[in-house]
Amino acid sequence: MTIPDRITARWIATLGDDQLVKAEATLHADFREREAMEKQRAGSRYVLLQGPQPLVTVWLRWLLVSNATRDRGLVVNHR
């Protein structure tokens, strides 16, 4: 599955439950990776929404899909 650069409600609506869970897991992994790098760089000064634009963008993409999984009542487990 290809995740578009711009995630919209229309795109999310085209996904089945399994596809949505996979997209959420992929986007969560991307966010956690970028967040870890920024936390290492910024240390105690780290504030998510004051971070660099790519970090905030990857967080927002994950958040949109994460909210959709919860709206559908799907359970997502992150390891």
C-alpha positions as CSV (number, residue, x, y, z in Angstrom):
1,M,0.0,0.0,0.0
2,T,1.2,3.5,-0.8
3,I,0.5,6.2,1.7
4,P,0.0,9.5,0.0
5,D,2.0,12.6,1.0
6,R,-1.3,14.4,1.9
7,I,-3.6,12.3,4.0
8,T,-7.3,13.1,3.6
9,A,-10.5,11.8,5.0
10,R,-11.4,10.7,1.5
11,W,-8.3,8.5,1.3
12,I,-8.9,7.1,4.8
13,A,-12.4,6.2,3.8
14,T,-11.1,4.1,0.9
15,L,-9.2,1.8,3.3
16,G,-10.5,-1.4,4.7
17,D,-9.9,-2.0,8.4
18,D,-6.8,-4.1,7.9
19,Q,-5.3,-1.6,5.5
20,L,-6.0,1.2,8.0
21,V,-4.3,-0.7,10.8
22,K,-1.2,-1.3,8.6
23,A,-1.1,2.4,7.6
24,E,-1.4,3.5,11.2
25,A,1.5,1.1,12.2
26,T,3.7,2.4,9.4
27,L,3.0,6.0,10.2
28,H,3.5,5.4,13.9
29,A,6.9,3.9,13.3
30,D,7.9,6.9,11.1
31,F,6.8,9.3,13.8
32,R,8.6,7.4,16.6
33,E,11.8,7.4,14.6
34,R,11.8,11.1,13.9
35,E,10.7,11.9,17.4
36,A,13.6,9.9,18.9
37,M,16.1,11.7,16.7
38,E,14.6,15.1,17.7
39,K,14.6,14.2,21.4
40,Q,18.2,13.2,21.2
41,R,19.1,16.4,19.4
42,A,17.0,18.8,21.6
43,G,17.3,17.0,24.9
44,S,15.3,18.6,27.7
45,R,14.3,21.4,25.4
46,Y,12.1,19.0,23.3
47,V,8.6,20.2,22.6
48,L,6.7,18.3,19.9
49,L,4.8,21.2,18.4
50,Q,7.8,23.5,18.5
51,G,10.0,21.0,16.7
52,P,11.0,21.1,13.1
53,Q,8.4,21.1,10.4
54,P,9.1,17.5,9.2
55,L,8.6,16.2,12.7
56,V,5.3,18.0,13.2
57,T,4.1,16.9,9.7
58,V,4.9,13.2,10.3
59,W,3.1,13.5,13.7
60,L,0.0,15.0,12.0
61,R,-0.1,12.3,9.3
62,W,0.0,9.6,12.0
63,L,-2.5,11.4,14.2
64,L,-5.1,11.6,11.4
65,V,-4.9,7.9,10.7
66,S,-4.7,7.0,14.4
67,N,-7.9,8.9,15.1
68,A,-9.6,7.1,12.2
69,T,-8.6,3.7,13.7
70,R,-10.1,4.7,17.0
71,D,-13.3,6.0,15.3
72,R,-13.7,2.6,13.8
73,G,-13.1,0.9,17.1
74,L,-10.0,-0.9,15.8
75,V,-7.3,-2.0,18.3
76,V,-3.8,-1.1,17.4
77,N,-0.9,-2.6,19.3
78,H,2.5,-1.0,19.1
79,R,5.5,-3.0,20.1
